[in-house]
Amino acid sequence: MNDWRPSSGSDAAERRAAMLARVREYFSAQRVLAVDTPTLGRAASSDPNIDSLRVQSQTAGEFFLHTSPETLMKRLLADGYPDIYSICRVYRDGESGKRHSPEFTMIEWYRLGFGLDDIVDDTLRLVAACLDDDSLLDHVVRLDYDDAFRNVTGLEVFEASIGDFAGCADADEDLRREIGAERNAWLDLLMSTVIAPVFERDRLTVLQHYPADQAALARLCPDDPRLADRFEVFWGDMELANGYVELTDAKEQRRRIDKELEKRQQLGRPVYPRDRSLVAALQSGLPDCAGVAVGLERLQMVLDKTDDIADVMTFTTDPTDE
C-alpha cells in the first residue's frame, strides 16, 4: 500500500521556516547578497566521491543537476560580485541513509578577503544563529587535522604507511581490498569511522588544515604546503559544514580537475565533461575569497534532536510505485 503522507509534520516545517529566516537575517545584517544560479548545467563535479544525476532533454540534449552552486557562484565573484550567498536544492546520485538524501538543501556563501580564521568564525556564528543558541560559541573545540589523527590513532598522518592505516581501521576484507593502496580512501575511512566518532557530543568541533592531497578546491597553506586551508565543522560525529580559503590559480585548478577525472576513470565511475568555464573564470581573476557549504537538513537534525534526516524533510525520495 502506498503511504502518501509526508515524512514529517507541520511543526518541523515551522522550525525549518524559522531557521531559514534566521539565515537570511544573518546574511542581511552582514550585507551578503542573495543570488540564484541554474540547477541544470552542461558540466558536472569532478570530485571522485560525488556522482551527478543526468537529465536528458528531447530538444536540448544532456544536462546535469548541480551537486553544488559553487562553480557558478565563483563565476559571479570573478565578474565583480560582492559577498554572496545562495540557498538552493542540490542533487547527488547514490546518496541515501539516515544522514543523506539524493536531494537536499544547501546554504553556500563566499566572503571576499577572508582568511581561514575569518571564515571559520563566520561559519560558527551562522550555525549558532541557525540553531538559535549563541552559547554554543563558548564551547567550540578546534583541532588541526594532524593533531586529531595523532590523538586518536597514535599515527603521524604524513609518515604513516598504508599498513599503519589498515591496522587502525574497522573494515572487512572486501572493503580493504576495494581501498587497496589508495591513501586518501584510508584517510576518509578513518575519519568517518575512527576519528569523528570520538568528537564530543552536543558540541561543535572545527577540524582544519587538511592534508594537501585532500585540498579539493582549497588553496594550500602559504606557510606549509603539506596542508590545505580547508576546514569542516562537526556536531558530534556529523559533518555540518565544509569550507575553504579558495584556490584562485587557474593552472592548478585545471591540474586538479584532470587528476580527479583520471581518478574517476580508475575507479570505474562516470567521467564527466570538464568545467571549462570555471577555469576561464579563474584565468580572468577570481578575487581572494573563502567559501562554505552547509547542509540545512543536518542543521535541523541538530535542532530537532533527531538522527534521521527523514524527520526533517516533508518528503523523502520514494521508490517508484509498481
C-alpha positions in Angstrom: 0.0 0.0 0.0 1.3 3.4 -0.9 1.9 5.7 2.0 1.2 9.1 0.6 1.7 11.0 3.8 4.6 13.4 4.5 7.6 12.1 6.4 7.4 15.0 8.9 4.7 17.2 10.3 3.9 20.9 10.0 5.7 21.6 13.3 9.0 20.5 11.7 8.2 22.7 8.7 7.6 25.7 11.0 11.0 25.2 12.6 12.6 24.9 9.2 11.0 28.2 8.1 12.2 29.9 11.3 15.7 28.6 10.6 15.7 29.9 7.1 14.5 33.3 8.3 17.5 33.4 10.7 19.9 32.5 7.9 18.6 35.4 5.7 18.6 37.7 8.7 22.2 36.8 9.4 23.4 37.5 5.9 21.3 40.6 5.5 22.9 42.1 8.6 26.3 41.2 7.1 25.3 42.8 3.8 25.9 39.5 1.9 23.9 39.4 -1.4 21.4 36.6 -2.1 21.9 35.1 -5.5 20.3 32.3 -7.5 22.1 30.1 -10.0 20.8 27.5 -12.5 20.2 24.0 -11.3 21.0 22.5 -14.7 24.4 22.6 -16.3 26.5 21.0 -19.1 29.4 20.2 -16.7 29.4 18.2 -13.5 31.6 17.8 -10.4 34.9 16.1 -11.0 35.1 15.0 -7.3 35.7 11.2 -7.3 33.4 10.9 -4.3 30.4 12.6 -5.8 28.2 11.4 -8.7 25.9 13.7 -10.6 22.4 13.0 -11.8 21.8 13.3 -15.5 18.8 14.9 -17.2 18.1 14.2 -20.8 16.2 16.8 -22.8 14.5 15.8 -26.0 15.4 19.1 -27.6 18.5 20.4 -25.8 20.5 17.3 -25.1 22.1 16.2 -21.8 22.3 18.2 -18.6 23.5 17.5 -15.1 21.7 18.5 -11.9 24.1 20.5 -9.9 25.7 19.0 -6.8 26.6 22.5 -5.5 26.3 26.1 -6.8 30.0 26.5 -6.2 31.4 26.9 -9.7 28.6 29.3 -10.8 29.0 31.4 -7.7 32.7 31.7 -8.3 32.0 32.9 -11.8 29.8 35.7 -10.3 32.7 36.6 -8.0 35.1 36.7 -10.9 32.7 39.1 -12.6 32.9 41.6 -9.7 30.0 40.5 -7.4 30.4 41.3 -3.7 30.0 38.8 -0.8 27.2 36.4 -1.9 25.1 33.5 -0.6 22.7 31.0 -2.0 20.0 28.7 -0.5 19.2 26.0 -3.1 18.3 22.4 -3.7 21.2 20.2 -4.8 21.3 16.6 -6.1 23.8 13.8 -5.6 23.4 10.3 -7.1 23.8 7.3 -4.8 23.4 9.2 -1.5 20.9 7.8 0.9 20.7 6.8 4.5 19.9 8.3 7.9 22.1 11.4 7.2 21.9 11.5 3.4 19.4 12.2 0.7 19.9 12.4 -3.1 18.1 15.8 -2.9 18.7 18.3 -0.1 19.1 22.0 0.7 22.4 23.7 0.7 23.4 27.0 2.1 26.6 28.2 0.3 28.3 31.5 0.7 31.5 33.4 -0.2 33.4 36.2 1.6 35.9 38.4 -0.2 39.3 38.7 1.5 38.6 36.2 4.3 41.3 34.0 5.7 40.8 30.7 7.4 40.2 32.0 10.9 37.7 34.6 9.5 35.7 32.1 7.6 35.7 29.6 10.4 34.4 32.2 12.8 31.8 33.3 10.3 30.6 29.7 9.9 30.3 29.2 13.6 28.3 32.4 14.0 25.9 31.3 11.3 25.5 27.8 12.7 24.8 29.3 16.2 22.2 31.7 14.6 20.5 28.8 12.8 20.3 26.8 16.0 19.2 29.9 17.9 21.8 29.3 20.5 24.8 31.7 20.8 26.1 29.8 23.9 27.4 27.1 21.5 30.2 29.5 20.6 31.6 29.3 24.1 32.3 25.6 23.9 33.8 25.1 20.4 36.6 22.6 20.1 39.2 23.4 17.4 41.6 20.8 16.1 44.2 20.6 13.4 43.7 17.5 11.2 47.1 16.0 12.1 46.6 16.6 15.8 43.2 14.9 15.8 44.6 12.0 13.8 47.5 11.6 16.2 45.4 11.9 19.3 43.0 9.1 18.2 45.2 6.7 16.2 48.6 7.4 17.6 49.9 7.8 14.0 51.6 10.7 12.2 49.4 11.3 9.2 52.2 12.3 6.9 54.5 9.5 8.0 52.2 6.5 8.4 52.1 3.8 5.9 49.1 2.2 4.2 49.6 -0.8 6.5 49.5 1.5 9.6 46.2 2.9 8.4 44.8 -0.5 7.7 45.8 -1.6 11.2 43.7 1.1 12.8 40.6 0.7 10.5 37.5 -1.2 11.2 36.9 -2.7 7.8 36.1 -6.1 6.5 38.3 -7.9 3.9 36.1 -6.8 1.0 36.4 -3.1 1.9 40.1 -3.5 2.5 40.6 -5.0 -1.0 38.5 -2.3 -2.5 40.5 0.5 -0.9 43.8 -1.2 -1.6 46.7 1.3 -1.6 44.5 4.4 -2.0 45.8 6.7 0.7 43.0 9.2 0.7 40.4 6.5 0.8 42.0 5.2 4.0 42.1 8.7 5.5 38.4 9.2 4.7 37.5 5.8 6.2 39.5 6.5 9.4 38.0 10.0 9.7 34.4 8.7 9.4 34.7 5.5 11.5 37.5 6.1 14.0 38.3 9.8 14.5 35.0 11.7 14.1 33.1 9.3 16.4 35.3 10.4 19.4 34.4 14.1 18.9 32.5 15.5 21.8 28.7 15.0 21.6 26.4 18.1 21.7 29.3 20.3 20.9 30.7 22.0 17.7 34.1 20.7 16.6 36.2 22.5 14.0 38.7 20.3 12.1 41.1 22.4 10.0 44.3 22.2 7.9 43.5 19.1 6.0 46.4 17.3 4.1 47.2 18.9 0.8 46.0 15.7 -1.0 42.6 16.4 0.4 42.5 20.1 -0.5 39.6 19.7 -3.0 39.2 23.3 -4.2 41.1 24.9 -1.3 44.4 26.7 -1.6 47.5 25.2 0.1 48.6 26.9 3.3 51.1 29.6 2.5 53.4 28.6 5.4 53.1 24.8 5.0 52.4 23.3 1.5 51.7 19.9 3.1 48.4 21.4 4.4 45.4 22.9 2.8 43.3 25.9 4.0 40.3 23.6 4.3 38.0 23.0 7.4 34.9 21.2 8.4 32.5 21.8 11.3 31.0 18.8 13.1 28.3 18.3 15.6 29.4 15.2 17.4 30.5 13.0 14.6 28.1 14.5 12.0 29.6 16.9 9.4 27.7 20.2 9.2 29.9 22.4 7.1 32.8 22.2 4.6 34.8 25.2 3.7 37.9 26.6 2.1 40.1 29.6 1.5 39.5 29.2 -2.2 42.1 28.2 -4.8 42.5 31.1 -7.3 45.2 29.7 -9.5 43.7 28.6 -12.9 46.6 26.3 -13.8 46.5 24.5 -10.5 42.7 24.2 -10.8 42.9 22.6 -14.2 45.6 20.2 -12.9 43.3 19.2 -10.0 40.3 18.7 -12.2 42.3 16.5 -14.6 43.7 14.5 -11.7 40.2 13.9 -10.3 38.8 12.9 -13.7 41.7 10.4 -14.0 40.9 9.0 -10.6 37.2 8.6 -11.6 38.2 6.6 -14.6 40.5 4.4 -12.5 37.6 3.8 -10.1 35.2 2.9 -12.9 32.9 5.9 -12.2 31.4 8.2 -14.8 33.8 10.7 -16.3 32.0 14.0 -16.8 32.8 16.9 -19.1 35.4 19.3 -17.7 34.1 22.6 -16.3 36.0 24.9 -18.6 34.0 27.9 -17.6 35.3 27.6 -14.0 38.9 27.6 -15.2 38.2 30.5 -17.5 36.8 32.5 -14.6 39.9 31.8 -12.6 42.0 32.9 -15.5 40.0 36.1 -15.7 40.8 36.7 -12.0 38.9 35.2 -9.0 39.5 37.5 -6.1 40.9 36.2 -2.8 37.9 34.7 -1.0 36.7 31.9 1.2 33.6 29.8 0.8 31.5 27.4 2.8 28.7 24.8 2.2 26.3 23.8 4.9 23.5 21.2 4.7 20.3 22.8 6.0 18.6 19.4 6.9 21.6 18.4 9.1 21.3 21.7 11.0 17.7 20.9 11.6 18.6 17.4 12.7 20.6 19.0 15.4 17.9 21.5 16.3 15.2 18.8 16.4 17.5 16.3 18.2 16.9 13.5 15.6 19.4 11.2 13.9 17.2 10.6 10.9 17.1 13.1 8.0 13.6 11.9 7.1 12.3 13.5 10.3 13.2 17.0 8.9 12.1 16.6 5.3 8.5 16.9 4.1 9.0 14.0 1.7 11.8 11.6 1.2 12.7 10.3 -2.2 10.2 7.5 -2.6 10.8 4.3 -4.7 8.8 4.0 -7.9 5.4 2.6 -7.3 4.7 -0.6 -9.2 
